[in-house]
Amino acid sequence: MLYVPPTPDDLRALKDRLNFTGEQMADLFGLAGNNQWRKYTGGNEPRPMSLPMLFLAGALLNRTATMEQVFDWCRSVGATIELPAED
């Protein structure tokens, strides 16, 4: 599997698109609070967003989505995801 996380700019754009506060974004991504969210969107060396965290947020935003729909949402946020071919 290939995964390239969304950039900090992508994550800031998502926050704006959802019209969420930093605390709401932290809740969505399973983080302790706004200060933890900011570690993914700023600073000299922002943390990369892991695929499980990104997937969780997508699933929480659309609880009836299929797995493929959640992966598509992750891609729409800015992630690159290439899944292995099914045998």
N, C-alpha and C positions, 0 to 999 in steps of 0.2 A: 504494500500500500504506500502511496505517496501522499504526504500531507504537508502543505505549506500553510502556516497560520495566516489569518488576516492581519494586516498591518495595524499599528496604533491608529492611523488615520481612518482605516476601515471601521475599527471599533468605535471611534468617536462619532463617525457618521451613523453607525447603527444606533448609538445612544440618542443622537439628534432625531433620527427617523422615528424611533419609538417614543420620543419625547419623555424619556425617563430621567430621573435624577441619578446621581452616582450611587446612592443607596439602593435604588431599584435595580440598577445594573448589577450591583454586587449580589443582591438576592437572586437575580436571574441566573447568574453564573456560579452560585454556590460559594460566594466569597464572604469573608468576615465583615466587610464594610467598605465604604467609599474609598478609604485609604488603600485598601487592597486592590480595588478596581483601578485606581489611578496608576498602579504599578504596571498595568497592561497598556496604558494609553499615554504615558509620558515618561519624562526623565531621560537621562543619558542612555540607559540601556533598558528599554521596556521589556517586560517578560513576554515571551510568546504564548499565545493562547493555545492550550492543549485541545486536541480534537474531542476528548470526552467532555470537557467543559463547554466547548462550543456546541456540541451535539445536544447536551443537556438543555442549554438555553433554547435551542431550536425546538426541541421536543416540548418544553414547557410553554412556549409561545403558541404551539399548535398541537394540542394533546391528541388529536385524531389523525395526525399525519403518519404516513407510512415511513419506514426507515429511509427509503430512497428520497421521499419528500423532505425529510429533515436534512439529509446530505445535500440536497439541492438548495435548501435554505442556507446551509453553511457556505456553500459556494457563492450564493448571492450576497453574502456578507463580505466576501473577499478571500475566502480560503480556497486553496487548490486541493482537491481530493481526487485521487485516482485509485479506485478499488481494484483488487485483483479480479481477473476474469473468472467467471463461474465455470466449473467443470461439469 
